[in-house]
Each structure stands twice: as structure tokens, then as C-alpha cells.
Amino acid sequence: MQKIFVFVVLSVVLPSVLWGQDFVHPGMLHTNADLKMMKERILSGKEPWRTAWHQLKSSQLASLDYHPHPYRVVSNGPYNRPDIGGSDFVRDGSAAYTMALLWYVEQKREYAEKVIEIFDAWSITLDSIVNHNRQLKVGTAGIKYLNAAEILKYTYTEWPEEKLRNFENMVYNIWYPVIKDWTPRYNGNWDAANAQTLMCIGIFLDRRDIFDNACRQIKDGPTNGSIKNYFDENGQCQESGRDQQHVQMGLCFLACAAEIAWNQGVDLYSTQNNRLYRGFEYTAKYMCGEVVPYKQFVTWYGRPVFGDTISSKQREKIFPAWERAYHHYHERKKMEMPYTRKIIKLGRKTLNKNQSFMPWSTLTCAGK
């Protein structure tokens, strides 16, 4: 009964005539042009898209036998202890996104219906997301669900209206309150993750206020996660002294946020004289085995964090963080990224999987 009431309230307070319809749709990580290009490249059978498509198709996330595992209460504590539904929440988001890409390329109704099945399972079950890591769960999972939903909403005509509204209600009434107030003094990855999903929420619900606030915050707002505060001028990242997996997470989240903004006509990539670009090249150079300058990082509010030497932990582990930034800076802007290119070539062969990252970046972002 409560969820029916929420649906009525949402329908009243969020009419499209109030917030306008000035967003590009689909327009999160992928526009219509992006999706069309991806499909053409897959069907051409050329590399690296041929191999990337095979990897997607052979994934468990692509199986039509996949079944979602929704929870009424997702509880995720520090270092994932406890993990009650948190991993399932993120994994189901990855599956929905995978199925949405399959639907677009192959136009098989079964894939679109599997996306709806995943959405519906969570929409009618989930009541709350709690515990210490609740923002991270929404920030890292939400972008996956919402990109899948954006593709489906604008390319598939048979998403039942009631099920669509149930999904919107979950997004606005359960996810949004968890991340809307940010976590400005936590490690920067938290708000970088929050920003990418808040932008998607704004786009999907046609809420320009939510989208614009997220853009402002992640550009130069008072948070460890803003592009201004996550990097030193030379590209050193806030978490470079912690380990390189967490650095790659931050780079990935910020590149996703920048791409989402770019597709809506907002340029975050060039913020602070292309500081995100320098962050990618700084980290890639270090991961390629070279020496980079380093000093202990001091946060925007004056706190020294992590060590006084750069961390070699996970230096050899390449995660799917690199293709999107390379596509923008090198393909669009013709800027050289020699170290990032080296990491991409290595990563396509030895990529490590982690559900915090958006999957299938080679498939969706690879350049020539």
C-alpha cells in the first residue's frame, strides 16, 4: 500500500512540464549515435570489438537464464562486512546493463524483457539501503541500472507503464535520498561515484536541478571527489598513496561523470586545465613502471592522507577505467596519451574484473 501511495506522489510532483524536456535521450554514457556506432563496429567483425563482443556474449551476465536476487533491505558495512544484498545489487545492475546492450545490438525481445525482469524484481522488493557503505552501493550500482533503463526507455516500446513508474519510484524515493547530500570529507571515490549516478538520476527523471547540482559539485565543489580536489596539478590522485585499484576506481567514476555531462552539452573533461587528463597519464605512467613525482596528498580541507610514498599495491592490475577518457582526449580532442594507450593495450589482454567499474568499456568506447 505504501508503494502505491509513493507512486501517486511522484506522479504529482514530477510532471515533465515542470522540469522541462531539454535533455538528450538517450544521453547518459551513450547517445543514439554512440549506440549506432557500437553496433556497426560489432557487426563489422573488426577488432577490438569482435573480441569484446565475444567476451560480453560469453559472460554469465549475458545469460537469459540469469535471475535477479533482490533484497528488501540491502545492508553493506565497512570493507563489505556485512554484505547483505550489496554484491547482488551491484551485480544485477551489471546484468541489466549487459542485457540492454544485447537488446540494442541483436534486437531480441528476450533481452529487453530480462532487463525489465531485473528492474521489476528490485522495484517491488527493495525498501531501503543501509549501513556504512550505502552511498557506495548506490553510487556504483545506480549508474548501471540507469544506463540500462535509459537505453530501454528510448529504444524499446513495450516497457509497461506501471513497471516503468515502479522503477522511477525506487530511483527517486529509495536511491536518491541515500546520495543526495554527498560525503564531502570521505575518500574522493565516494562522491565521484555519487556524482555519476546523480547525473543519471537527473537525466532519467528529467530533473535539471539534480543534474546541474551534480555537475557543479563534481567540477569544483567542496568535496574530495571533485575534479578540482581529487588531483594535484601534476595529476597525482588523492588515493595514489593508498593503492592503484582505488585510484583506477576514482578515474573511472570521474571519466563516467565527465562523459555523461559531455553528452548533455557540459564540458567537465577540461576542468582545471584538463586535470582529469593529467590524472590518467600520471597513473598510467606509474603503472607502466616509470617514476612519477609524489608528495603526501593534502585534502581540500587541509588533512594529509595516506602515505608519504606512492603505493605499489595493485600496480600491475589493470581495471576497465581507461577507454572512455582515451576516447575523449585522444579521439575527440587529438591529445596524446601515450601511457594510457599502453595501459589499454595491456588491459585488453589481462583485464581484471571488479563490479565497481562499468563493464564493457572496450566495446562501447574503443577508438580506432
N, C-alpha and C positions, 0 to 999 in steps of 0.2 A: 504493500500500500504506500509506503514511504517513497519508493522509487517512482511510482506513478505521479505522486504529488510533485516531486522534483522535476519530472518531465514537463508538467504544466507550467511550472515557474520558469524554467529555462525557455520555453517557447514564448512566454510573455516578455521576458526581459531582453531577449536577444534577437529581435527581428532584423532581417537584413537591411531594411530601410533605415534603421537607426545607425548601424555601423558602416554602411556603405558596402559596395562590391568592387573596390578598387584593387583587389589583389589579383595577381596572375594565378590561374588554376589550370592544371596542376602547377604548383610553384614552390615546393619545398626544396628537396635536393635535386628534383628532376622536373624540368618543364616538358611540354609536349615535344619540343624539338630534341631535347636530350633523350627522351624515351624512344623517339623515332630513330635517332642516330644509333642508339644502342641496339635496337632490333635489326637495323640494316647491317651493322657490323657482325652481329651474331650469325645472321643468315648468309653473310658472305663467306663464312668459314675461315676467315683470316685470323692470325694470331695478333695479340694475345687473347682475343675474345673467344676464339674456339675453345681453348683450354679452360678459360674462366667459366664459360657456359657449361662445359662438361663437369667442372667442379661443383657448380650450383646444382645441376641436374642429379648428380650422384650423392648429394648431401641428404642426410636424414631429414633436414628441414624442408626438403622438396617432395617428400613422400606424401601421396594422397591418403596414406594410412596414418598420417600424423594426427594425434589427438591432443588438444589443449588440456592444461592442468590448472584450472582456475582455483583460487582460494578466496574465502570470504574476507579473511584478514591476512595481509602479507606483512610479516614481521622479519626485519633484517637488521641485525645488530652489527657492532664494530667487527671488522675482519670477517664478515658474513657469519657471525655466531651470535644468535641463532640464524638459520636460513630457512624460514618457514614461508615457502612460496616465492621468495625473491628470485632465485635462479629460474624457476618455472615462468615467472612473469616476464623476465628478460628474454628467455629462450622462445617463448610463444610469440613475443614481438618479432624476433628474428625470423621465425617461421612465417608469420603473416607477411612480412616484407618480402621474403623469398617467394611465397606463393603469388604475391601481387606482381612481381617481375615475371614469373612464369605465365601468369594470366596475360600480361601485356604482350609478351613475345609470341606465345602459342595460341592465344585466344580460345583456350579450352575453358568452358564454363565451370568445370570441376575445380579449377584453381581459384577462381573468384569466389566460389561458394565455400571453399576451405578457409579463405580469408574471413569471410563473414562468420563462419562457424567459430573461429578463434575469437573474433571480436565479441560475438554474442555470448560465448561461454563466460568471458570475463565481465561483460557489461551487466549480466543478470546475477552474477555471483559476488563480485567484489564490493565490499563495504568500506574498507579503509586500508591504508598503507602506513605502518607504524614503525617505531624503533629508530635507532640512531641513523641508519643508512637509508631512511625512507626517501630523502631527496635524491640520493644517487640512483636508487632504483627507478624513480620516475624519470630522472634526467637521462639515464642511459637506455631505458626501455621505451619511454614515450615517443621518442623520435622514430623508432622502428614502426610502432603501431601507426603513428600518424602519417608517415610517408606511405605506408601501405594503404591507409584509408584515403589519402589524397589521390593516389593513383586509381583506386577503385571507384571513388565517388565521381570522377570525371571521365572514366573510360568504360564503366560497366553500368548498365541501366536497370539492373534487376536487384539492387540492394534495397530490401524492403524499408519503407519509410520509418516504420516503428523501430526496426533494428538499428537503423542509422541514428535515430534520436536517442536510443538507449546508449549507443556508443558515445555520442556527443555529451550526454549527461554524465557518464563516467569520467570523461576527459575534464569537463568543466567543474563538476562537483566533488570529485574524489582526487584526481591528479593535480589539478591547478592549485588548490589550496595548499598542497604539500610544498610546492616550489615557488610560489608567487612572491614570497618575502625574501628570497635569496639566502645565502650563507656567506656573507662578505669576508669573514675572518677565518673561514675554513680554508683548507688547501684549494688552490685555484681551480683544480679539476671539478670541484663540486659546482661552482657557478658557471663554469664553461659547459658542463653537462646540462645544468638548468636552463641556460640560455638557448641552447639548440632546441630543446623541447618546448620552451615557452614561445619561441618564434613559430614553431609548428602549430601550437595551440592557437595562436593569434590568426594564422593563415587559415586553418581548417574551420574555425568558428567565425571567420570574417570579423575578427576583433582587432582593429587597427591599434587600439590603445595598448593591448597586450604585446603585440608585435613591436611597436615603436619603443616601448619601455625596455624590452629585452635588447633591442639594438643599442639603445643609449647605454645601458648598463654594461654590456659586453664590449663596447667600444672603449670607453674610458671612465666607467663608473667606479665608485669607491668599493671595490671588491678585488680579492686576489685573482678572480677569474677573468677580469677584463684584459683585453689585448694590451692595453697600456701598462697594466701592473703585473702581468704574467711573465713578461720578458724584460731583461736588461736591454740596453741599446745595441749590444753586440749579438743579441739573440739567445743568450743564456736564459734558460727557463727556470721558473721558480723551483721545480722539482728535479733539476739536474743533479743536485746533491743527494737525492733520495734513491732513485733507480730509473733506468731508461724505459721501463714499461710504463710507469706513471707519466713520464714525460711524453711518451707517444700518445697516451690517452688524452692529455691536455691538448696536444697538437691536433689530434683527430677531432675532438669536440669543437675546438675553435675554428678549424677549417670547415666543419659542417655548418657551424653558425654563420661563417662568412659566406658560404655558398648559398645558404637559404636566403640570406639578406640580398646577395647579388641577384638572385632570381626574382626579387621583388624591387629591384632598382636601387638598392642601398649598398654602397661600397665600404665594407669593413676590411677587405683584404689590404687596402692601402693605409690603414690606420697607423699612426705614429711612424710615418715613412716606411711602410711595409715591414713592420716589426714581426708580423707573423711569418713572412717570407724568411727573415733572418733567423727566426727560431727554428724553422725547418732545416735550413742549411747548417746552422750551428750544431744541431743534434745529429744530423746525418754525417757531418764531418767527423764528429767524435765516434759515432758508431762504425764508421769506415776505418777506424784505427788510428786516426790522427789526433794531434794535440790541439786543444782549444783553450782559450783563456777562461779562467774561472775564479770567482770570488764568492764567498758565502752570500747567499741571497738575502736581501732585506725587504720585507713586505711593505706595502703602501702605507701601513700604519706603524712602521718602524721596528718590526720584530725580525731578528735574524732567524732563519730557518734552515734545517738540515745541516750538512757538514761544511767544513772549510776546504774540502776537496771534492771534485766531481766524482759521482758514483759510477763504478764499473759494473754494477749489478744489472743484469739483463742487457748488457751492451751488445750481445750477439743475437738477441731475439728481436726479430722484425715483425711488427704487427701491422694490420691494414690501416695505416694512418696517412699514407704518403701520396697516393694517386690524385686525390682531389686538389690538394694545394699545387702539385706539379702541373695539373691540367690548367689551373688558372694562371699561375705565374709564367709558366713556360709556353703553353699553347695559346692562351689568350693574350698575354702581355709580352711575350717574347723575351722573358727574363731568363738568364741562365741559372740553372740549379744543378750543377754537376754532381754534388754529393747526394742530393735527393734522388737523382736519376740512378746513381749506383745502388742506393738502398732499394729502390723499386725493382731493379733487375734482379737483385739478390732475393728480395722478398717474394717475388712471383714464384720462385722455386722452393723457398723454405719458410713460407708464411706461417706464423704462429696464430692460433685461434684464441680469441677471448671475446666473450659475449658483450663486453662493454663497448666494443667497436661496431660501427656499421659494417655489415658484411658485403662482399661482392664489389669492392671498390675498383678492382681492375676491370670488371665487366661494365661498370657504369661510368667510370671516369678516365680510363686509359686513353692516352692520346695516340698519336701516330707511332 
